[in-house]
Amino acid sequence: MRVHVVFAHPLPSSFAAAVHRQIVDGLQARGHQVDDLDLYAERFDPVMTRAEREAHYRVGSNLAGVERYVERLRAAEALVLCFPTWWYACQLFSKDGSIACGSLALPSITLLGAAR
């Protein structure tokens, strides 16, 4: 299965990073094809600009600047989100704040199988 793993944490020595490594290693050990995305390593800019917000509901132009991320999501058969929750709130590391919050004080790990 093609699994897209999205990870967001600034410290490679963090607990969340250790969980992330276990997720990737475990999936690969089970024969899954892993597309691993570290948003901090990629220097992903989560701030939505004024122009991006104005184009947000216009199909086609709303992909400007995030095309390669969308392609990776579309290619996946499953999605794993791994990011921490800080101060009882989720880390909003997305252009529109769409990453769902998970359990408190632990890395949030979400596995979604894509419907085909």
GUKOLDO-346691 format. One record per atom (N, C-alpha, C, O): residue in one letter; atom name; x, y, z. Coordinates in steps of 0.05 Angstrom, whole numbers, plus 5000, padded with zeros to 4 digits. Example, Ala and Ser with C-alpha at 12.3 -4.5 7.8 and 13.67 -1.06 7.14 Angstrom:
GUKOLDO-346691
[a; N; [5264; 4886; 5156]];
[a; CA; [5246; 4910; 5156]];
[a; C; [5264; 4934; 5156]];
[a; O; [5285; 4934; 5169]];
[s; N; [5257; 4955; 5142]];
[s; CA; [5273; 4979; 5143]];
[s; C; [5258; 5001; 5157]];
[s; O; [5268; 5023; 5161]];
This chain:
GUKOLDO-346691
[m; N; [5017; 4977; 5000]];
[m; CA; [5000; 5000; 5000]];
[m; C; [5018; 5025; 5000]];
[m; O; [5039; 5026; 5013]];
[r; N; [5010; 5045; 4985]];
[r; CA; [5024; 5071; 4985]];
[r; C; [5014; 5088; 5008]];
[r; O; [4991; 5096; 5009]];
[v; N; [5032; 5093; 5027]];
[v; CA; [5024; 5107; 5051]];
[v; C; [5039; 5134; 5052]];
[v; O; [5064; 5135; 5051]];
[h; N; [5024; 5155; 5055]];
[h; CA; [5036; 5182; 5057]];
[h; C; [5037; 5189; 5087]];
[h; O; [5016; 5191; 5100]];
[v; N; [5062; 5193; 5097]];
[v; CA; [5065; 5200; 5125]];
[v; C; [5073; 5230; 5126]];
[v; O; [5093; 5238; 5114]];
[v; N; [5057; 5246; 5141]];
[v; CA; [5062; 5274; 5144]];
[v; C; [5070; 5279; 5173]];
[v; O; [5055; 5273; 5191]];
[f; N; [5094; 5290; 5176]];
[f; CA; [5106; 5294; 5203]];
[f; C; [5112; 5324; 5207]];
[f; O; [5121; 5337; 5188]];
[a; N; [5106; 5334; 5231]];
[a; CA; [5111; 5362; 5236]];
[a; C; [5121; 5365; 5265]];
[a; O; [5106; 5364; 5284]];
[h; N; [5147; 5370; 5268]];
[h; CA; [5159; 5377; 5294]];
[h; C; [5187; 5389; 5288]];
[h; O; [5201; 5378; 5271]];
[p; N; [5194; 5410; 5302]];
[p; CA; [5219; 5423; 5296]];
[p; C; [5244; 5409; 5307]];
[p; O; [5266; 5415; 5298]];
[l; N; [5241; 5391; 5326]];
[l; CA; [5265; 5378; 5339]];
[l; C; [5268; 5349; 5331]];
[l; O; [5250; 5333; 5337]];
[p; N; [5290; 5341; 5318]];
[p; CA; [5294; 5314; 5311]];
[p; C; [5298; 5295; 5334]];
[p; O; [5297; 5271; 5332]];
[s; N; [5304; 5306; 5358]];
[s; CA; [5308; 5290; 5382]];
[s; C; [5283; 5288; 5399]];
[s; O; [5284; 5277; 5421]];
[s; N; [5260; 5297; 5390]];
[s; CA; [5235; 5297; 5405]];
[s; C; [5222; 5270; 5407]];
[s; O; [5229; 5252; 5391]];
[f; N; [5204; 5267; 5425]];
[f; CA; [5188; 5242; 5428]];
[f; C; [5172; 5238; 5402]];
[f; O; [5169; 5216; 5392]];
[a; N; [5160; 5260; 5392]];
[a; CA; [5145; 5258; 5367]];
[a; C; [5162; 5248; 5344]];
[a; O; [5152; 5233; 5328]];
[a; N; [5187; 5257; 5343]];
[a; CA; [5205; 5247; 5322]];
[a; C; [5211; 5218; 5325]];
[a; O; [5213; 5203; 5305]];
[a; N; [5213; 5208; 5349]];
[a; CA; [5218; 5180; 5354]];
[a; C; [5193; 5164; 5346]];
[a; O; [5196; 5142; 5334]];
[v; N; [5169; 5174; 5351]];
[v; CA; [5145; 5161; 5343]];
[v; C; [5144; 5160; 5312]];
[v; O; [5136; 5140; 5300]];
[h; N; [5151; 5182; 5300]];
[h; CA; [5151; 5184; 5271]];
[h; C; [5170; 5163; 5259]];
[h; O; [5162; 5149; 5240]];
[r; N; [5194; 5160; 5270]];
[r; CA; [5213; 5140; 5260]];
[r; C; [5201; 5112; 5262]];
[r; O; [5204; 5096; 5244]];
[q; N; [5188; 5106; 5285]];
[q; CA; [5175; 5080; 5289]];
[q; C; [5153; 5075; 5268]];
[q; O; [5150; 5053; 5258]];
[i; N; [5138; 5096; 5262]];
[i; CA; [5116; 5093; 5243]];
[i; C; [5128; 5086; 5215]];
[i; O; [5119; 5067; 5203]];
[v; N; [5148; 5101; 5206]];
[v; CA; [5160; 5097; 5180]];
[v; C; [5173; 5070; 5179]];
[v; O; [5169; 5054; 5160]];
[d; N; [5189; 5063; 5199]];
[d; CA; [5203; 5037; 5200]];
[d; C; [5184; 5014; 5200]];
[d; O; [5187; 4994; 5186]];
[g; N; [5162; 5017; 5216]];
[g; CA; [5142; 4996; 5218]];
[g; C; [5127; 4991; 5192]];
[g; O; [5123; 4968; 5184]];
[l; N; [5120; 5013; 5179]];
[l; CA; [5106; 5010; 5153]];
[l; C; [5124; 4997; 5132]];
[l; O; [5116; 4980; 5117]];
[q; N; [5149; 5007; 5131]];
[q; CA; [5168; 4996; 5111]];
[q; C; [5174; 4966; 5117]];
[q; O; [5176; 4950; 5098]];
[a; N; [5176; 4959; 5142]];
[a; CA; [5182; 4931; 5150]];
[a; C; [5159; 4913; 5141]];
[a; O; [5162; 4889; 5137]];
[r; N; [5135; 4924; 5139]];
[r; CA; [5112; 4908; 5131]];
[r; C; [5107; 4910; 5101]];
[r; O; [5086; 4901; 5091]];
[g; N; [5126; 4921; 5086]];
[g; CA; [5125; 4921; 5057]];
[g; C; [5110; 4944; 5045]];
[g; O; [5105; 4944; 5021]];
[h; N; [5102; 4964; 5060]];
[h; CA; [5088; 4987; 5049]];
[h; C; [5107; 5006; 5035]];
[h; O; [5130; 5009; 5044]];
[q; N; [5098; 5019; 5015]];
[q; CA; [5113; 5040; 5001]];
[q; C; [5107; 5066; 5016]];
[q; O; [5084; 5075; 5016]];
[v; N; [5127; 5078; 5028]];
[v; CA; [5123; 5101; 5045]];
[v; C; [5133; 5127; 5032]];
[v; O; [5156; 5128; 5023]];
[d; N; [5116; 5147; 5030]];
[d; CA; [5123; 5174; 5021]];
[d; C; [5124; 5191; 5047]];
[d; O; [5103; 5199; 5057]];
[d; N; [5148; 5196; 5057]];
[d; CA; [5151; 5209; 5083]];
[d; C; [5156; 5239; 5079]];
[d; O; [5175; 5247; 5065]];
[l; N; [5139; 5255; 5090]];
[l; CA; [5141; 5284; 5088]];
[l; C; [5145; 5296; 5115]];
[l; O; [5128; 5294; 5133]];
[d; N; [5168; 5309; 5119]];
[d; CA; [5174; 5324; 5143]];
[d; C; [5171; 5354; 5137]];
[d; O; [5187; 5365; 5123]];
[l; N; [5149; 5365; 5147]];
[l; CA; [5143; 5393; 5140]];
[l; C; [5164; 5413; 5148]];
[l; O; [5169; 5433; 5134]];
[y; N; [5177; 5408; 5171]];
[y; CA; [5198; 5426; 5180]];
[y; C; [5222; 5424; 5162]];
[y; O; [5235; 5444; 5155]];
[a; N; [5230; 5399; 5156]];
[a; CA; [5253; 5395; 5139]];
[a; C; [5249; 5407; 5111]];
[a; O; [5268; 5416; 5098]];
[e; N; [5224; 5406; 5102]];
[e; CA; [5217; 5418; 5076]];
[e; C; [5214; 5448; 5077]];
[e; O; [5211; 5462; 5056]];
[r; N; [5215; 5459; 5101]];
[r; CA; [5211; 5488; 5106]];
[r; C; [5184; 5497; 5095]];
[r; O; [5181; 5519; 5083]];
[f; N; [5164; 5480; 5099]];
[f; CA; [5137; 5487; 5091]];
[f; C; [5127; 5512; 5106]];
[f; O; [5130; 5514; 5130]];
[d; N; [5117; 5531; 5091]];
[d; CA; [5106; 5555; 5102]];
[d; C; [5076; 5553; 5106]];
[d; O; [5061; 5553; 5086]];
[p; N; [5067; 5550; 5131]];
[p; CA; [5038; 5546; 5135]];
[p; C; [5021; 5571; 5134]];
[p; O; [4997; 5570; 5135]];
[v; N; [5034; 5594; 5131]];
[v; CA; [5019; 5619; 5131]];
[v; C; [5005; 5623; 5104]];
[v; O; [5018; 5624; 5083]];
[m; N; [4978; 5626; 5105]];
[m; CA; [4963; 5631; 5081]];
[m; C; [4965; 5661; 5075]];
[m; O; [4958; 5678; 5091]];
[t; N; [4974; 5666; 5051]];
[t; CA; [4977; 5694; 5042]];
[t; C; [4949; 5706; 5035]];
[t; O; [4930; 5691; 5032]];
[r; N; [4949; 5731; 5031]];
[r; CA; [4923; 5744; 5023]];
[r; C; [4914; 5733; 4996]];
[r; O; [4891; 5727; 4992]];
[a; N; [4933; 5731; 4977]];
[a; CA; [4926; 5721; 4950]];
[a; C; [4916; 5692; 4952]];
[a; O; [4898; 5685; 4937]];
[e; N; [4929; 5675; 4969]];
[e; CA; [4920; 5647; 4972]];
[e; C; [4892; 5646; 4983]];
[e; O; [4876; 5630; 4975]];
[r; N; [4887; 5663; 5002]];
[r; CA; [4860; 5664; 5014]];
[r; C; [4839; 5672; 4994]];
[r; O; [4817; 5661; 4993]];
[e; N; [4845; 5692; 4978]];
[e; CA; [4827; 5702; 4957]];
[e; C; [4821; 5680; 4936]];
[e; O; [4800; 5679; 4925]];
[a; N; [4841; 5663; 4931]];
[a; CA; [4838; 5642; 4911]];
[a; C; [4829; 5615; 4923]];
[a; O; [4825; 5596; 4909]];
[h; N; [4824; 5615; 4949]];
[h; CA; [4819; 5590; 4964]];
[h; C; [4796; 5574; 4952]];
[h; O; [4797; 5550; 4951]];
[y; N; [4774; 5587; 4944]];
[y; CA; [4751; 5572; 4933]];
[y; C; [4750; 5570; 4903]];
[y; O; [4731; 5560; 4892]];
[r; N; [4771; 5579; 4890]];
[r; CA; [4772; 5577; 4860]];
[r; C; [4788; 5552; 4853]];
[r; O; [4813; 5551; 4856]];
[v; N; [4774; 5532; 4843]];
[v; CA; [4787; 5507; 4836]];
[v; C; [4808; 5512; 4814]];
[v; O; [4803; 5527; 4795]];
[g; N; [4832; 5501; 4818]];
[g; CA; [4854; 5504; 4800]];
[g; C; [4874; 5524; 4810]];
[g; O; [4897; 5517; 4815]];
[s; N; [4865; 5549; 4813]];
[s; CA; [4884; 5569; 4824]];
[s; C; [4889; 5566; 4854]];
[s; O; [4908; 5577; 4864]];
[n; N; [4872; 5551; 4867]];
[n; CA; [4876; 5547; 4896]];
[n; C; [4899; 5527; 4902]];
[n; O; [4905; 5522; 4925]];
[l; N; [4910; 5515; 4881]];
[l; CA; [4932; 5496; 4885]];
[l; C; [4960; 5510; 4882]];
[l; O; [4980; 5497; 4886]];
[a; N; [4960; 5535; 4875]];
[a; CA; [4985; 5549; 4870]];
[a; C; [5003; 5548; 4895]];
[a; O; [4995; 5556; 4917]];
[g; N; [5027; 5538; 4891]];
[g; CA; [5046; 5536; 4913]];
[g; C; [5045; 5510; 4928]];
[g; O; [5064; 5504; 4943]];
[v; N; [5024; 5494; 4925]];
[v; CA; [5022; 5469; 4940]];
[v; C; [5017; 5445; 4922]];
[v; O; [5009; 5424; 4931]];
[e; N; [5022; 5449; 4896]];
[e; CA; [5016; 5428; 4876]];
[e; C; [5029; 5402; 4883]];
[e; O; [5017; 5381; 4882]];
[r; N; [5055; 5403; 4890]];
[r; CA; [5069; 5377; 4895]];
[r; C; [5059; 5363; 4920]];
[r; O; [5059; 5339; 4922]];
[y; N; [5050; 5379; 4940]];
[y; CA; [5038; 5366; 4964]];
[y; C; [5011; 5353; 4957]];
[y; O; [5005; 5331; 4967]];
[v; N; [4996; 5366; 4940]];
[v; CA; [4970; 5355; 4932]];
[v; C; [4974; 5329; 4915]];
[v; O; [4960; 5310; 4919]];
[e; N; [4994; 5330; 4898]];
[e; CA; [5001; 5306; 4882]];
[e; C; [5008; 5282; 4900]];
[e; O; [4999; 5260; 4895]];
[r; N; [5023; 5288; 4920]];
[r; CA; [5031; 5266; 4939]];
[r; C; [5007; 5256; 4954]];
[r; O; [5005; 5231; 4958]];
[l; N; [4989; 5273; 4962]];
[l; CA; [4965; 5264; 4976]];
[l; C; [4947; 5247; 4957]];
[l; O; [4937; 5226; 4965]];
[r; N; [4945; 5256; 4933]];
[r; CA; [4928; 5241; 4914]];
[r; C; [4939; 5214; 4907]];
[r; O; [4924; 5196; 4901]];
[a; N; [4966; 5211; 4908]];
[a; CA; [4979; 5186; 4901]];
[a; C; [4976; 5166; 4924]];
[a; O; [4980; 5142; 4919]];
[a; N; [4970; 5175; 4948]];
[a; CA; [4969; 5157; 4971]];
[a; C; [4944; 5140; 4972]];
[a; O; [4922; 5149; 4964]];
[e; N; [4947; 5117; 4983]];
[e; CA; [4924; 5099; 4989]];
[e; C; [4917; 5101; 5019]];
[e; O; [4895; 5094; 5027]];
[a; N; [4935; 5111; 5034]];
[a; CA; [4931; 5115; 5063]];
[a; C; [4947; 5140; 5072]];
[a; O; [4967; 5147; 5060]];
[l; N; [4938; 5152; 5093]];
[l; CA; [4950; 5176; 5103]];
[l; C; [4955; 5173; 5133]];
[l; O; [4937; 5165; 5148]];
[v; N; [4979; 5180; 5142]];
[v; CA; [4986; 5181; 5171]];
[v; C; [4995; 5209; 5177]];
[v; O; [5014; 5219; 5165]];
[l; N; [4983; 5222; 5197]];
[l; CA; [4991; 5248; 5206]];
[l; C; [5004; 5244; 5234]];
[l; O; [4992; 5233; 5252]];
[c; N; [5028; 5254; 5237]];
[c; CA; [5042; 5252; 5262]];
[c; C; [5052; 5279; 5270]];
[c; O; [5071; 5290; 5258]];
[f; N; [5041; 5291; 5292]];
[f; CA; [5048; 5317; 5302]];
[f; C; [5040; 5318; 5331]];
[f; O; [5022; 5305; 5339]];
[p; N; [5054; 5335; 5346]];
[p; CA; [5047; 5337; 5375]];
[p; C; [5024; 5356; 5380]];
[p; O; [5016; 5372; 5363]];
[t; N; [5013; 5353; 5404]];
[t; CA; [4994; 5373; 5414]];
[t; C; [5009; 5388; 5436]];
[t; O; [5021; 5376; 5453]];
[w; N; [5007; 5414; 5435]];
[w; CA; [5021; 5431; 5455]];
[w; C; [5001; 5448; 5469]];
[w; O; [4984; 5460; 5457]];
[w; N; [5004; 5449; 5495]];
[w; CA; [4987; 5466; 5512]];
[w; C; [4957; 5460; 5507]];
[w; O; [4941; 5479; 5505]];
[y; N; [4951; 5435; 5504]];
[y; CA; [4923; 5426; 5501]];
[y; C; [4910; 5436; 5476]];
[y; O; [4885; 5439; 5475]];
[a; N; [4925; 5441; 5456]];
[a; CA; [4914; 5449; 5430]];
[a; C; [4932; 5436; 5408]];
[a; O; [4955; 5431; 5412]];
[c; N; [4920; 5432; 5385]];
[c; CA; [4936; 5421; 5363]];
[c; C; [4954; 5442; 5350]];
[c; O; [4948; 5466; 5351]];
[q; N; [4975; 5432; 5338]];
[q; CA; [4994; 5449; 5324]];
[q; C; [4982; 5453; 5296]];
[q; O; [4978; 5434; 5281]];
[l; N; [4976; 5477; 5289]];
[l; CA; [4963; 5483; 5263]];
[l; C; [4985; 5488; 5242]];
[l; O; [4993; 5510; 5238]];
[f; N; [4995; 5466; 5231]];
[f; CA; [5016; 5468; 5211]];
[f; C; [5004; 5463; 5184]];
[f; O; [5012; 5443; 5170]];
[s; N; [4986; 5479; 5176]];
[s; CA; [4974; 5477; 5149]];
[s; C; [4965; 5504; 5139]];
[s; O; [4962; 5522; 5155]];
[k; N; [4962; 5506; 5114]];
[k; CA; [4954; 5532; 5102]];
[k; C; [4927; 5542; 5112]];
[k; O; [4922; 5566; 5115]];
[d; N; [4909; 5523; 5117]];
[d; CA; [4882; 5531; 5126]];
[d; C; [4874; 5520; 5153]];
[d; O; [4850; 5521; 5160]];
[g; N; [4893; 5509; 5167]];
[g; CA; [4886; 5498; 5194]];
[g; C; [4870; 5473; 5194]];
[g; O; [4855; 5468; 5212]];
[s; N; [4872; 5457; 5172]];
[s; CA; [4855; 5434; 5169]];
[s; C; [4864; 5409; 5183]];
[s; O; [4850; 5389; 5183]];
[i; N; [4888; 5408; 5194]];
[i; CA; [4898; 5384; 5207]];
[i; C; [4882; 5380; 5233]];
[i; O; [4879; 5398; 5249]];
[a; N; [4871; 5356; 5236]];
[a; CA; [4854; 5350; 5259]];
[a; C; [4871; 5347; 5284]];
[a; O; [4894; 5338; 5283]];
[c; N; [4859; 5355; 5307]];
[c; CA; [4873; 5352; 5333]];
[c; C; [4869; 5324; 5343]];
[c; O; [4849; 5311; 5338]];
[g; N; [4889; 5314; 5357]];
[g; CA; [4888; 5287; 5368]];
[g; C; [4888; 5288; 5398]];
[g; O; [4879; 5308; 5410]];
[s; N; [4897; 5267; 5411]];
[s; CA; [4896; 5266; 5441]];
[s; C; [4916; 5286; 5453]];
[s; O; [4935; 5294; 5440]];
[l; N; [4910; 5294; 5477]];
[l; CA; [4926; 5314; 5491]];
[l; C; [4952; 5303; 5501]];
[l; O; [4954; 5281; 5510]];
[a; N; [4973; 5319; 5498]];
[a; CA; [5000; 5314; 5509]];
[a; C; [5014; 5291; 5496]];
[a; O; [5036; 5283; 5505]];
[l; N; [5003; 5280; 5475]];
[l; CA; [5017; 5258; 5460]];
[l; C; [5017; 5265; 5431]];
[l; O; [5000; 5281; 5421]];
[p; N; [5036; 5254; 5416]];
[p; CA; [5035; 5259; 5387]];
[p; C; [5009; 5249; 5375]];
[p; O; [4999; 5228; 5383]];
[s; N; [4998; 5264; 5357]];
[s; CA; [4973; 5256; 5345]];
[s; C; [4980; 5239; 5320]];
[s; O; [4994; 5248; 5303]];
[i; N; [4969; 5216; 5320]];
[i; CA; [4974; 5197; 5298]];
[i; C; [4947; 5189; 5286]];
[i; O; [4930; 5179; 5301]];
[t; N; [4943; 5194; 5261]];
[t; CA; [4918; 5188; 5248]];
[t; C; [4924; 5171; 5224]];
[t; O; [4941; 5178; 5207]];
[l; N; [4910; 5149; 5221]];
[l; CA; [4913; 5132; 5198]];
[l; C; [4886; 5131; 5184]];
[l; O; [4866; 5123; 5195]];
[l; N; [4886; 5140; 5159]];
[l; CA; [4861; 5140; 5143]];
[l; C; [4866; 5124; 5118]];
[l; O; [4884; 5130; 5103]];
[g; N; [4849; 5104; 5113]];
[g; CA; [4850; 5089; 5088]];
[g; C; [4835; 5104; 5067]];
[g; O; [4812; 5112; 5072]];
[a; N; [4846; 5107; 5044]];
[a; CA; [4833; 5121; 5022]];
[a; C; [4811; 5104; 5010]];
[a; O; [4816; 5081; 5004]];
[a; N; [4788; 5115; 5005]];
[a; CA; [4766; 5101; 4992]];
[a; C; [4771; 5103; 4962]];
[a; O; [4774; 5124; 4951]];
[r; N; [4771; 5080; 4949]];
[r; CA; [4774; 5080; 4920]];
[r; C; [4752; 5065; 4907]];
[r; O; [4751; 5062; 4883]];
